[in-house]
Amino acid sequence: MKSTGIIRKIDELGRVVIPIELRNKFNLSEKDPIEIYVDGTNIILKKYESNCIFCGRSENLKEYKDKQICTNCLKKISTLNEKRKKEKNK
């Protein structure tokens, strides 16, 4: 982990301002969702990106029941459903 040398205080509502230089560097805009991770005694902030719940990919996502599924996994699920239907009809 590399120190930026930037120090910020937490305000009375528990907020911390992320400096503009870091927001620009990591392409963060106002109202972007941020994930919060804990690693031992460290708090890690990461720009949130939706991922497929099955394979973890972040491209070509579709939403189903508030979950993100990529088109590849969706095709695999469709294929499995078709096979099940054929087996039932035998």
C-alpha positions in Angstrom: 0.0 0.0 0.0 1.4 3.4 -1.0 0.9 6.5 1.1 -0.4 9.6 -0.7 0.7 11.9 2.1 -2.8 13.4 2.2 -4.5 13.5 5.7 -8.1 14.3 6.2 -10.2 14.6 9.4 -13.5 12.8 9.8 -16.3 15.4 10.3 -19.1 15.2 13.0 -21.2 13.1 10.7 -18.5 10.6 10.0 -17.6 11.9 6.5 -14.2 12.2 4.9 -13.6 14.3 1.8 -11.7 12.5 -1.0 -9.3 15.1 -2.6 -10.1 16.1 -6.2 -6.7 14.7 -7.4 -7.6 11.2 -6.2 -11.2 11.5 -7.5 -9.8 12.4 -11.0 -7.1 9.7 -10.9 -9.7 7.0 -10.1 -12.5 8.5 -12.3 -14.8 9.1 -9.3 -17.7 11.5 -9.7 -20.3 12.9 -7.4 -22.8 10.2 -6.3 -20.7 7.3 -7.6 -21.1 4.3 -5.3 -18.0 3.3 -3.3 -17.4 -0.1 -1.7 -15.8 -0.3 1.7 -13.5 -3.1 2.6 -11.7 -4.0 5.8 -8.3 -5.7 5.7 -6.9 -6.2 9.2 -6.6 -2.6 10.6 -7.0 -1.0 7.2 -10.2 0.5 5.6 -10.1 0.4 1.8 -12.4 2.4 -0.5 -13.0 1.1 -4.0 -15.2 2.4 -6.8 -18.2 0.0 -7.0 -18.6 -1.9 -10.2 -21.4 -4.4 -10.8 -20.3 -7.9 -11.5 -22.0 -11.1 -12.6 -23.0 -13.1 -9.5 -21.8 -16.3 -11.1 -18.5 -15.5 -12.9 -17.6 -12.0 -11.7 -17.4 -10.4 -15.1 -18.4 -6.7 -15.3 -19.2 -6.6 -19.1 -22.6 -7.1 -20.8 -24.7 -7.4 -17.6 -28.4 -7.9 -17.3 -30.4 -7.5 -14.2 -32.7 -10.3 -12.9 -34.4 -10.0 -9.5 -31.9 -7.3 -8.4 -28.9 -9.4 -9.3 -26.4 -8.8 -12.2 -25.9 -11.7 -14.6 -23.6 -11.5 -17.7 -24.9 -12.6 -21.1 -22.5 -15.6 -21.1 -23.9 -17.0 -17.8 -27.4 -16.2 -18.9 -26.9 -18.3 -22.1 -25.6 -21.2 -20.0 -28.6 -21.0 -17.7 -31.0 -20.9 -20.7 -29.3 -24.0 -22.1 -29.6 -25.8 -18.8 -33.3 -24.9 -18.6 -33.9 -26.2 -22.2 -32.1 -29.5 -21.3 -34.3 -29.9 -18.2 -37.5 -29.3 -20.2 -36.4 -31.9 -22.8 -35.7 -34.4 -20.1 -39.1 -33.9 -18.5 -40.8 -34.4 -21.8 -39.2 -37.8 -22.4 
